[in-house]
Amino acid sequence: MDKLKLEIVQEAAFQSVEEQALLNLIRTADCLDRVIQHKVRPWGITGTQYNALRILRGAHPRGLTCSAIGDRMLTAVPDITRLLSRLKTLKLIRQQRDRHDRRMVWTQISEVGLKLLREMDPMIEKAPPELLGHLGGGDLAELIRLLESARKFCGGGGAEPSCDGSGSTAHREVDHATPDCDGNCATTSAPESSGQRPLHPSPTG
C-alpha cells in the first residue's frame, strides 16, 4: 500500500496521480512546518517570526518596508502589522518613519534580534544536511526543480498581505506540537536582501 495512505489511514484509491502528489506535498509541508516550529520554540519565537527576522537581517542595516517584508515571507501572512507588532514587543525589531514620506514606516532588526539569530544559527544551520542530506545532490536538485515547476500556477491565489492592521483575524501564528515524522523534515533558507532604492528613515520617537 502507498505510504501516504497508510499514514492517513485511507483505504480508497486516490482519484488521480495528481491528487496523490498534491496530498503528499500538503502532508510534507505540514511535517516541515512542525519541525521548524519545534526547533525555534526554545528561543520563544515562532517559525513565522524567525522567518521575518532572517529577512530583516538580510536587509540590515537599512531595513525594509512592511509590504517588502510581506513579499519575502516564505508563507503568506495576511496581517504583517500584527506580526511586526509582536516582534517589536519582544524588542527584536525597531521601526522608523521615512523622512520624506511620513506614511512609510521602515523596520530594522534590533541588536537584540541580531543576537538572538546568532544564538540560533548553529542549530538551525545543521538542520538542512541532517534532514535532507540523505537524498544526495542529484535528488535534491531534481526535487528543487520539481517544486519550482509545481508552483507555476500558484501566483495570485491569495490575498495581499495587510500593512494597516486589516488582515484576516482568522490567521494566527501556530506553535505546533512536536511533529510525528521522525525528524526527517527540512528547515528554511535565508532570504536575500532587497535591491530597492533606499529612502531616508528617521526615528518615530
Phi and psi in degrees as a GROMACS rama.xvg file:
@    title "Ramachandran Plot"
@    xaxis  label "Phi"
@    yaxis  label "Psi"
@TYPE xy
-56.5529  139.884  ASP-2
-60.9218  -40.4665  LYS-3
-62.0851  -41.5987  LEU-4
-61.7249  -36.013  LYS-5
-66.8706  -42.2877  LEU-6
-65.2658  -38.9174  GLU-7
-100.249  8.54409  ILE-8
53.6423  56.5238  VAL-9
-113.819  129.035  GLN-10
-97.6258  -34.0378  GLU-11
-68.5777  149.711  ALA-12
-70.7547  151.847  ALA-13
-67.742  148.654  PHE-14
-68.1607  -27.4948  GLN-15
-160.661  164.301  SER-16
-67.0411  -28.6917  VAL-17
-65.2385  -41.3231  GLU-18
-64.1537  -42.7478  GLU-19
-61.0591  -42.6771  GLN-20
-65.9126  -43.1315  ALA-21
-62.9999  -45.3378  LEU-22
-65.5146  -34.8602  LEU-23
-64.6689  -39.1816  ASN-24
-64.6655  -44.8184  LEU-25
-62.4219  -44.7037  ILE-26
-61.8046  -43.5685  ARG-27
-68.3204  -41.2294  THR-28
-61.2926  -40.2865  ALA-29
-64.3  -41.4596  ASP-30
-62.0242  -43.7995  CYS-31
-60.1865  -46.0009  LEU-32
-62.9523  -39.7159  ASP-33
-64.8109  -39.971  ARG-34
-66.4252  -41.3388  VAL-35
-60.1141  -47.5211  ILE-36
-59.4616  -40.8245  GLN-37
-65.0093  -36.9198  HIS-38
-73.4753  -34.7461  LYS-39
-89.2642  -16.1997  VAL-40
-54.4193  -39.7981  ARG-41
-58.5205  -20.5732  PRO-42
-94.5048  5.50512  TRP-43
77.9021  19.4182  GLY-44
-129.084  167.053  ILE-45
-96.3129  169.205  THR-46
-62.0338  -36.6601  GLY-47
-65.0087  -43.2874  THR-48
-64.683  -39.3466  GLN-49
-61.4832  -44.4093  TYR-50
-57.9025  -44.7495  ASN-51
-63.5706  -39.9536  ALA-52
-65.9258  -39.4265  LEU-53
-63.0896  -40.4882  ARG-54
-60.8024  -45.5615  ILE-55
-70.1606  -32.02  LEU-56
-65.0972  -37.9811  ARG-57
-64.4173  -25.5759  GLY-58
-101.574  6.57709  ALA-59
-70.678  139.337  HIS-60
-96.8011  -5.65454  PRO-61
-65.7187  -40.7112  ARG-62
89.5207  -176.704  GLY-63
-140.228  158.199  LEU-64
-78.3961  166.098  THR-65
-57.3049  -47.7776  CYS-66
-65.3961  -35.0971  SER-67
-66.4007  -37.7769  ALA-68
-63.0493  -45.8222  ILE-69
-58.898  -38.9719  GLY-70
-65.2365  -27.565  ASP-71
-95.1843  -8.50416  ARG-72
-63.9877  140.627  MET-73
-67.7749  -35.3879  LEU-74
-120.902  145.708  THR-75
-64.3962  133.862  ALA-76
-122.554  106.954  VAL-77
-58.6074  -35.6376  PRO-78
-121.619  88.7824  ASP-79
-66.0749  -33.4167  ILE-80
-58.0142  -43.6797  THR-81
-62.8052  -43.6677  ARG-82
-60.6671  -47.5878  LEU-83
-67.0664  -34.3716  LEU-84
-61.1367  -40.7821  SER-85
-65.142  -42.3639  ARG-86
-66.5426  -34.5746  LEU-87
-68.5966  -38.5588  LYS-88
-61.5068  -34.6599  THR-89
-81.0924  -0.242944  LEU-90
63.0619  27.8262  LYS-91
-92.1666  -12.3782  LEU-92
-138.223  166.198  ILE-93
-135.468  156.715  ARG-94
-130.374  144.881  GLN-95
-137.923  144.612  GLN-96
-85.4831  144.569  ARG-97
-67.3761  138.791  ASP-98
-64.2387  -33.2922  ARG-99
-98.2396  -17.9788  HIS-100
-138.336  95.7213  ASP-101
-66.5339  -12.5678  ARG-102
-76.7765  -19.2335  ARG-103
-94.0968  127.551  MET-104
-113.481  128.986  VAL-105
-98.8873  140.284  TRP-106
-116.738  129.181  THR-107
-123.224  148.525  GLN-108
-72.0259  140.5  ILE-109
-87.7748  172.452  SER-110
-63.3859  -33.8801  GLU-111
-64.0046  -41.2678  VAL-112
-65.5234  -41.2992  GLY-113
-63.3763  -41.3335  LEU-114
-63.2345  -41.1355  LYS-115
-60.5232  -45.7778  LEU-116
-64.441  -37.6044  LEU-117
-62.1224  -36.6608  ARG-118
-69.2604  -34.7555  GLU-119
-80.6037  -27.369  MET-120
-50.234  -49.4107  ASP-121
-56.6981  -43.6279  PRO-122
-72.7655  -44.2021  MET-123
-64.6168  -38.6333  ILE-124
-69.0228  -20.9769  GLU-125
-76.9789  -22.7466  LYS-126
-61.8933  -48.7459  ALA-127
-56.3973  -51.5552  PRO-128
-66.5986  -32.9196  PRO-129
-66.3742  -38.2019  GLU-130
-94.9951  -27.2181  LEU-131
-122.187  -3.89764  LEU-132
-60.229  -27.8092  GLY-133
-67.77  -16.4393  HIS-134
-74.4751  -30.375  LEU-135
84.6732  158.244  GLY-136
-59.4104  -43.5561  GLY-137
-64.7182  -45.8329  GLY-138
-65.4735  -37.6527  ASP-139
-65.7229  -41.7424  LEU-140
-61.9727  -41.1421  ALA-141
-68.5983  -38.8285  GLU-142
-61.3866  -45.8579  LEU-143
-59.3492  -44.5633  ILE-144
-61.8869  -44.1032  ARG-145
-67.6314  -40.4151  LEU-146
-65.9248  -40.8869  LEU-147
-64.6741  -38.0392  GLU-148
-67.6986  -37.4379  SER-149
-64.9262  -26.8258  ALA-150
-83.1654  4.17311  ARG-151
-55.7599  -38.3744  LYS-152
-106.253  21.5907  PHE-153
-94.4361  -11.6034  CYS-154
-64.4248  138.565  GLY-155
74.1988  15.6096  GLY-156
-83.9723  -15.5796  GLY-157
-123.521  174.724  GLY-158
-74.2049  151.201  ALA-159
-68.8418  144.614  GLU-160
-62.9212  141.786  PRO-161
-93.8461  134.75  SER-162
-115.231  11.4333  CYS-163
-121.335  15.7436  ASP-164
81.069  8.55663  GLY-165
-99.9745  13.6387  SER-166
-68.027  170.989  GLY-167
-60.8951  124.626  SER-168
-76.3133  -9.88955  THR-169
-76.7212  -19.98  ALA-170
-79.052  134.644  HIS-171
-139.6  146.393  ARG-172
-76.0395  120.067  GLU-173
-103.425  127.402  VAL-174
-94.2278  96.7248  ASP-175
-68.7044  159.519  HIS-176
-70.814  167.012  ALA-177
-54.4595  128.861  THR-178
-69.2896  149.44  PRO-179
-107.864  67.3048  ASP-180
-142.472  24.2016  CYS-181
59.8914  19.6647  ASP-182
73.6587  5.3184  GLY-183
-87.5679  58.3313  ASN-184
-134.285  171.075  CYS-185
-104.625  173.74  ALA-186
-117.711  -176.186  THR-187
-93.5644  161.204  THR-188
-106.449  163.833  SER-189
-77.3474  128.405  ALA-190
-73.8008  155.793  PRO-191
-86.3344  155.456  GLU-192
-76.2463  159.78  SER-193
-77.7812  151.555  SER-194
-100.589  18.0903  GLY-195
-63.1551  152.848  GLN-196
-72.5656  123.348  ARG-197
-69.473  142.539  PRO-198
-98.7662  -156.508  LEU-199
-126.241  91.2592  HIS-200
-69.1146  149.382  PRO-201
-136.873  148.761  SER-202
-59.4432  142.465  PRO-203
-83.1313  -15.6792  THR-204
